[in-house]
Amino acid sequence: MPQPPHSSLQVAAVPAQRVPTRDRDQDAPWHTEAVCRRDEAGLFFAPSKEPTAARLSREEAAKRVCARCPVMVECREHALLQPEPYGVWGGLTAAERRVVLARRRRRDVELQKAGRAGGPIAAAG
């Protein structure tokens, strides 16, 4: 049964020592290998009314955890596809994920326009 986006499943991690997917157990969900499962959830999710300096420090600490996680890429993609509105997931904060999503949307629009116009490859043809 899927977990709600901000459930107690604290999987905000990302890799430094990446284990190729084919070497991992294909039947186990990606989050079972997340390094953040062993860390304090408060590191990845902001308490209410957190001062800016404290938030930045906490987020950097969370990103350091993510940097050594073998499933960082899977976690990041999960957070981008959901989209997860809070916390550090896959080494990215919510604001950083919004930037990535905006860039993806712009790229997709540009690719669609290029496809309709025949694109630069068709024109060179």
C-alpha positions as CSV (number, residue, x, y, z in Angstrom):
1,M,0.0,0.0,0.0
2,P,1.5,3.4,-1.0
3,Q,2.5,5.7,1.7
4,P,1.2,9.3,1.8
5,P,3.7,11.9,0.5
6,H,4.6,13.1,4.0
7,S,4.3,9.9,5.9
8,S,6.5,8.6,8.6
9,L,8.6,6.9,5.9
10,Q,11.7,9.2,6.1
11,V,13.5,8.7,2.9
12,A,15.1,11.9,2.0
13,A,18.4,10.4,1.0
14,V,20.7,10.3,-2.1
15,P,24.1,8.5,-3.0
16,A,27.8,9.0,-2.7
17,Q,28.7,5.3,-3.1
18,R,26.3,4.4,-5.8
19,V,25.4,0.7,-6.1
20,P,24.3,-0.1,-9.6
21,T,20.7,-1.1,-9.6
22,R,21.4,-4.5,-11.1
23,D,23.5,-5.3,-8.1
24,R,20.8,-4.5,-5.6
25,D,17.9,-6.8,-4.7
26,Q,15.3,-6.1,-7.4
27,D,12.4,-7.2,-5.2
28,A,13.2,-4.8,-2.3
29,P,11.9,-1.2,-2.6
30,W,14.6,1.4,-3.1
31,H,13.9,3.1,0.2
32,T,15.0,0.0,2.2
33,E,18.6,1.0,1.4
34,A,18.2,4.7,2.2
35,V,20.9,5.9,4.6
36,C,18.4,8.4,6.1
37,R,16.3,5.5,7.5
38,R,18.9,5.4,10.3
39,D,19.0,9.1,10.9
40,E,16.7,11.5,12.9
41,A,13.7,12.5,10.8
42,G,14.0,16.1,12.1
43,L,17.2,16.4,10.1
44,F,15.2,16.1,6.8
45,F,12.0,18.0,7.7
46,A,11.8,21.5,9.2
47,P,10.3,22.2,12.6
48,S,7.7,24.9,12.6
49,K,9.1,28.5,12.9
50,E,12.7,27.4,12.3
51,P,15.1,30.3,12.0
52,T,16.8,30.7,8.6
53,A,20.3,30.0,9.9
54,A,19.1,26.9,11.7
55,R,17.2,25.7,8.6
56,L,20.3,26.2,6.3
57,S,22.5,24.3,8.7
58,R,20.0,21.5,9.1
59,E,19.5,21.2,5.3
60,E,23.3,21.1,4.8
61,A,23.6,18.3,7.4
62,A,20.8,16.4,5.6
63,K,22.5,16.8,2.3
64,R,25.7,15.3,3.7
65,V,23.7,12.3,4.7
66,C,22.2,12.1,1.2
67,A,25.6,12.4,-0.4
68,R,26.6,9.0,1.1
69,C,23.4,7.2,0.3
70,P,23.3,4.5,-2.4
71,V,19.7,5.3,-3.5
72,M,20.0,9.1,-3.8
73,V,19.0,9.1,-7.5
74,E,15.9,7.0,-6.9
75,C,14.9,9.1,-3.9
76,R,15.3,12.3,-5.9
77,E,13.2,11.0,-8.7
78,H,10.6,9.9,-6.3
79,A,10.4,13.4,-4.8
80,L,10.3,15.0,-8.2
81,L,7.6,12.7,-9.5
82,Q,5.3,12.8,-6.5
83,P,6.1,15.9,-6.0
84,E,7.1,16.0,-2.4
85,P,6.4,19.5,-1.1
86,Y,8.5,19.3,2.1
87,G,11.9,18.2,3.3
88,V,15.2,17.2,1.9
89,W,14.8,14.3,-0.6
90,G,17.6,13.0,-2.8
91,G,19.9,15.8,-1.7
92,L,17.5,18.6,-2.8
93,T,15.4,20.9,-0.7
94,A,11.8,21.6,-1.7
95,A,12.9,24.9,-3.3
96,E,15.7,23.2,-5.2
97,R,13.2,20.6,-6.4
98,R,10.9,23.3,-7.7
99,V,13.7,24.7,-9.7
100,V,14.5,21.3,-11.2
101,L,10.8,20.8,-12.1
102,A,10.6,24.2,-13.7
103,R,13.7,23.5,-15.8
104,R,12.2,20.2,-16.9
105,R,9.0,21.8,-17.9
106,R,10.8,24.5,-19.9
107,R,12.9,21.8,-21.6
108,D,9.8,19.8,-22.4
109,V,8.1,22.8,-24.0
110,E,11.2,23.6,-26.0
111,L,11.5,20.0,-27.2
112,Q,7.8,20.0,-28.2
113,K,8.3,23.3,-30.1
114,A,11.3,21.9,-31.9
115,G,9.4,18.8,-32.8
116,R,6.5,20.8,-34.3
117,A,8.9,23.0,-36.2
118,G,10.8,20.1,-37.7
119,G,13.6,20.7,-35.3
120,P,17.2,21.6,-36.1
121,I,18.0,18.1,-37.2
122,A,15.2,18.0,-39.8
123,A,16.1,21.4,-41.1
124,A,19.8,20.3,-41.6
125,G,18.5,17.2,-43.3
